[in-house]
């Protein structure tokens, strides 16, 4: 009589353990999926910023003499701090945690890009950024 109760208790514990294992694996899979989507979203946001700088410089290059425009670069991207620089005819962006970085080519520019307000102009066939 006692063995029947013991066997039922053991079966119940095995069932509870199996259900808990299933839920843990389910939540791990969801967490990994969410982490991947967050990283992809951050990569897209970083890419949008670096491409917007590239577009502004290319627009200035194609514009007529005396072109001047103001544009903004965000202070942070998705809550992450970052650095953005013009290095040897490339726009280089890198997150402070070094997990995201990318570079895109640009024509020669005098000056550097800054977070916040930027002014770009074309004078004498030369592009100036934040002169």
RAMO-V305606 format. One record per pair of residues at least 24 apart in sequence whose C-alpha atoms are under 10 Angstrom apart, sorted by the first residue. I is the first residue (numbers start at 0). J is the second residue. D is the distance in Angstrom with one decimal. If there is no record, write none. Layout:
i=I j=J d=D
i=I j=J d=D
//
This chain:
i=37 j=77 d=9.5
i=38 j=98 d=9.4
i=38 j=99 d=8.9
i=40 j=77 d=8.7
i=41 j=76 d=7.4
i=41 j=77 d=6.5
i=41 j=78 d=9.5
i=41 j=79 d=8.9
i=41 j=99 d=8.3
i=42 j=76 d=9.7
i=42 j=77 d=9.9
i=42 j=98 d=9.6
i=42 j=99 d=6.8
i=42 j=100 d=8.6
i=42 j=101 d=9.2
i=44 j=76 d=6.8
i=44 j=77 d=7.6
i=45 j=75 d=9.7
i=45 j=76 d=6.8
i=45 j=77 d=8.9
i=45 j=79 d=9.9
i=45 j=81 d=9.2
i=45 j=92 d=7.5
i=45 j=93 d=8.4
i=45 j=94 d=8.6
i=45 j=99 d=7.9
i=45 j=100 d=8.1
i=45 j=101 d=8.2
i=46 j=92 d=8.6
i=46 j=99 d=9.7
i=46 j=100 d=9.0
i=46 j=101 d=7.5
i=46 j=102 d=9.0
i=46 j=103 d=9.3
i=48 j=72 d=7.1
i=48 j=73 d=8.1
i=48 j=76 d=8.6
i=48 j=83 d=9.3
i=48 j=92 d=8.6
i=49 j=83 d=8.0
i=49 j=84 d=9.7
i=49 j=89 d=9.8
i=49 j=90 d=6.6
i=49 j=91 d=7.4
i=49 j=92 d=6.6
i=49 j=93 d=10.0
i=49 j=100 d=10.0
i=49 j=101 d=8.0
i=49 j=102 d=7.5
i=49 j=103 d=7.3
i=50 j=90 d=8.6
i=50 j=102 d=9.3
i=50 j=103 d=7.4
i=50 j=104 d=9.7
i=52 j=83 d=9.7
i=52 j=85 d=9.8
i=52 j=90 d=7.5
i=52 j=103 d=9.5
i=52 j=105 d=9.1
i=52 j=112 d=8.1
i=52 j=117 d=9.8
i=53 j=89 d=8.6
i=53 j=90 d=7.0
i=53 j=102 d=9.9
i=53 j=103 d=7.2
i=53 j=104 d=7.5
i=53 j=105 d=6.1
i=53 j=106 d=8.9
i=54 j=105 d=8.9
i=55 j=105 d=9.9
i=55 j=118 d=9.9
i=55 j=119 d=7.8
i=55 j=128 d=10.0
i=56 j=105 d=7.1
i=56 j=106 d=7.5
i=56 j=107 d=9.1
i=56 j=108 d=7.9
i=56 j=119 d=7.6
i=56 j=120 d=9.1
i=56 j=121 d=9.7
i=56 j=126 d=7.6
i=56 j=127 d=9.2
i=56 j=128 d=8.5
i=57 j=105 d=7.2
i=57 j=106 d=7.4
i=57 j=126 d=9.6
i=58 j=119 d=9.9
i=59 j=119 d=7.3
i=59 j=120 d=6.7
i=59 j=121 d=6.3
i=59 j=122 d=10.0
i=59 j=124 d=9.8
i=59 j=125 d=9.3
i=59 j=126 d=6.8
i=59 j=127 d=9.2
i=59 j=128 d=9.9
i=60 j=105 d=9.8
i=60 j=106 d=7.8
i=60 j=107 d=9.4
i=60 j=108 d=9.4
i=60 j=120 d=9.2
i=60 j=121 d=7.3
i=60 j=124 d=8.0
i=60 j=125 d=8.1
i=60 j=126 d=6.8
i=61 j=121 d=9.6
i=61 j=124 d=10.0
i=62 j=120 d=9.5
i=62 j=121 d=7.8
i=62 j=124 d=9.7
i=63 j=121 d=7.7
i=63 j=122 d=9.1
i=63 j=124 d=8.7
i=64 j=120 d=8.7
i=64 j=121 d=5.9
i=64 j=122 d=5.9
i=64 j=123 d=6.9
i=64 j=124 d=6.7
i=64 j=125 d=9.1
i=64 j=126 d=9.8
i=65 j=120 d=6.8
i=65 j=121 d=5.5
i=65 j=122 d=5.6
i=65 j=123 d=8.2
i=65 j=124 d=9.0
i=65 j=126 d=10.0
i=66 j=119 d=8.1
i=66 j=120 d=5.3
i=66 j=121 d=5.2
i=66 j=122 d=7.6
i=66 j=126 d=9.2
i=67 j=118 d=7.1
i=67 j=119 d=5.6
i=67 j=120 d=4.1
i=67 j=121 d=6.6
i=67 j=122 d=9.0
i=67 j=126 d=9.6
i=67 j=127 d=9.3
i=67 j=128 d=9.8
i=68 j=117 d=8.3
i=68 j=118 d=5.7
i=68 j=119 d=5.4
i=68 j=120 d=6.4
i=68 j=121 d=9.5
i=68 j=128 d=9.8
i=69 j=116 d=6.9
i=69 j=117 d=5.6
i=69 j=118 d=4.4
i=69 j=119 d=6.3
i=69 j=120 d=8.8
i=69 j=128 d=9.8
i=69 j=129 d=9.4
i=70 j=115 d=8.2
i=70 j=116 d=5.9
i=70 j=117 d=5.3
i=70 j=118 d=6.5
i=70 j=119 d=8.0
i=71 j=112 d=9.8
i=71 j=113 d=8.7
i=71 j=114 d=7.3
i=71 j=115 d=5.1
i=71 j=116 d=4.6
i=71 j=117 d=5.9
i=71 j=118 d=8.7
i=72 j=112 d=8.4
i=72 j=113 d=7.1
i=72 j=114 d=5.0
i=72 j=115 d=4.9
i=72 j=116 d=6.6
i=72 j=117 d=7.5
i=73 j=113 d=9.3
i=73 j=114 d=5.9
i=73 j=115 d=5.8
i=73 j=116 d=8.8
i=74 j=113 d=9.1
i=74 j=114 d=5.4
i=74 j=115 d=6.2
i=74 j=116 d=9.9
i=75 j=114 d=8.4
i=75 j=115 d=9.8
i=81 j=114 d=9.3
i=82 j=112 d=9.9
i=82 j=113 d=8.8
i=82 j=114 d=8.5
i=83 j=111 d=8.9
i=83 j=112 d=6.9
i=83 j=113 d=7.1
i=83 j=114 d=7.8
i=84 j=110 d=9.8
i=84 j=111 d=6.4
i=84 j=112 d=6.1
i=84 j=113 d=7.7
i=84 j=114 d=9.9
i=85 j=109 d=9.3
i=85 j=110 d=8.1
i=85 j=111 d=5.8
i=85 j=112 d=6.8
i=85 j=113 d=9.8
i=86 j=111 d=8.8
//
